Amino acid sequence: SVATPNTGCYALDNSSHIHDFSSWIGQPFEYEGKDLVVRFCKDVESRSQAGYVDYGRFNFFRAGSGHVSFIQEYFNGDLMNCEQSYDKMGRTAKVNIICGNCPHGQCKGGLGCICNVEYESACRTVVELAVPCEKPGLRVFEGFTVGFHPRSWEIVYNGLTQLGYEEAHKEFSFNTAQTRVALYMTAIASVSGSVQKPLVKVSPEQGLKVTLSGSAATGGSPTTLSPTSLLIDWRCDVARDNPYEVEVTIPIENYDPVQFTLTKMCEYQQGGWAIFGVLSCIVLVASTLFCCGGFIYKTRVYGLDALPGMTLLSACLETVSGEDVNNQASWEEVRYGSI
């Protein structure tokens, strides 16, 4: 599973492997020739006896090209004399990161060094920084999302599991009454066929019944225009104070799997009354059909007199019509009609 790092100081290289530089945040790199200091993933400053000039604060991290492994952008530096800069962002800086040593071998061990500094203008500087990059991390399935809506990505964004779902968090738990949750997946169409059927692991194993359905459960290929749905039905068979952990694993061909954890509260047992209600309905319907069938059968064999209360009804009708209830002929005529 590839979880989003706690900081924004990370990047994906051109082969989609993650590089986490969180431990480097604030590490200073000084270029004495032009009195410039890069504080990694924090800011870029020009320092001199006249004072400090801020060339921006860290904004984003992305993969580079050629001999440049990664690129960092720093925005919103000092605005003085740069009021007309693009989008009024003030001074800005671009840091090209090289994994290894400078092209001319300037770095002499340690955590790296600044190879070169160029000023494109008074409001823009470009820094070339060499650092010993760590071993690449897991391979991320870029462009893949999982959310509670076809156009949302609360759980997985760009192949990275979001904070809150990378492990069990009680505050993110679904309540007992919610017996179904729907998840929606999207992926880049050209690689959507790499998405495999999801797998589920429940901890503890006994007490919560989980079933999967939907187009994602049958191996459908998600795209941005046609998301697939994963319906998770869960029922509490055993109540407990702590939530159940439901780990969902989505295998991705040629990539590390996507994993996230959902938590489900079970404050009371579910299913008992539901089963009783279903059985009661079945018994009621069966009894009704049996009685109706019996009445229809008797009516066809013995006529209407076979139905309960028909004799009493006939007597009441004779009384209302003024016929003599003791007149056998009249009684027979009412029952069978005149011949």
C-alpha positions, 0 to 999 in steps of 0.5 A: 500500500502507498499512503500519502506522506504526512508532509508535501515533501515528496514526489513521484519519479518518471517511473511512478515510484515515490520518493519521500523527502519528509526527513529533509524538510528545513535542511539548509543548502548555502551557495556562498558565491551568491549568498543564496540559501535553500531550505529544503521544502521550506523556502529560498532566501538571498542573504547579505549584509543588507538583509534577507530577500525571500524568493518564495516558499515551497509550493509543489514537487514534481518529476524532472527530465534529462539530468534533472530528477525532480523540480521544486517550485517556490512562490509568493516571495517578497513583493517589493519591485516585483509587483507586476510579476505573474499573478502578483506572486512576488519573487519566485524560485525554481530548484532543479534537483539532481540525484547524485553529484553536480555535473562538475563534481562540486559536492564533497560528500555530506547531504549534497550542495548547490551546483549553480544559481542563475537569476532570470530576473530580479524576481526569478531565480533558478537553483541547481541542487544535488542531493543523494536521493534515497532508494525509490519507494513503491510504484504508484498507480497514478491517476487512480481514485477511490471516493464516495462519489463518482467524481470524488477521491476521499479515500485514494487520490492519484494512486495514494491512499489518503490520510484517515484511510491508510490505517484504522481510525475510529473517528472515521468509522461507519455507524452500526445502522449503515449496512451498505457503503458505495465506493466509486473508482476511476483510472486513466483509460489507457491503463484501466485494464490493469485494475483487478478484482478487489479483496477484503480482509476483516479483523477480527475475522468473526463478527462482521459479515462482509459481501462485495457487489457492483461492477468493480467486484466483478473486475470491471475496468474503471475510467474517468468517464465511466467509474466502476462501483464497489458496493460493500454490504456489512452486517454486525453479527457480534457487537463490540466496543471497538470498530471492525477493520475492513482492509480493501486491497485492489491488485494492480498489474505491474504496480504495487497494490492499492490498499485502504482501511474502512472501520465499522462500528457494531454497537448491537447485533443485526440480522435477528429481527430481520430474519424473524420479520422475513419468516413472519411475512412468508408465513402470513403470505402462505397462510393467506394463499392457503385459505384463498385456495381452500375457499376457491376449491369449496366454491367450485365443488359445493357452490356458494353455500360452502362458504362460511356465513352464506346460510345466515346471509341467505336467511337475512336476505329472505327476511328483508324481502318478506319471504317466509323463512319456514317456506321450504319451497321459497328457501330452495328457490332462493338457494338454487333458483326456480326450475 
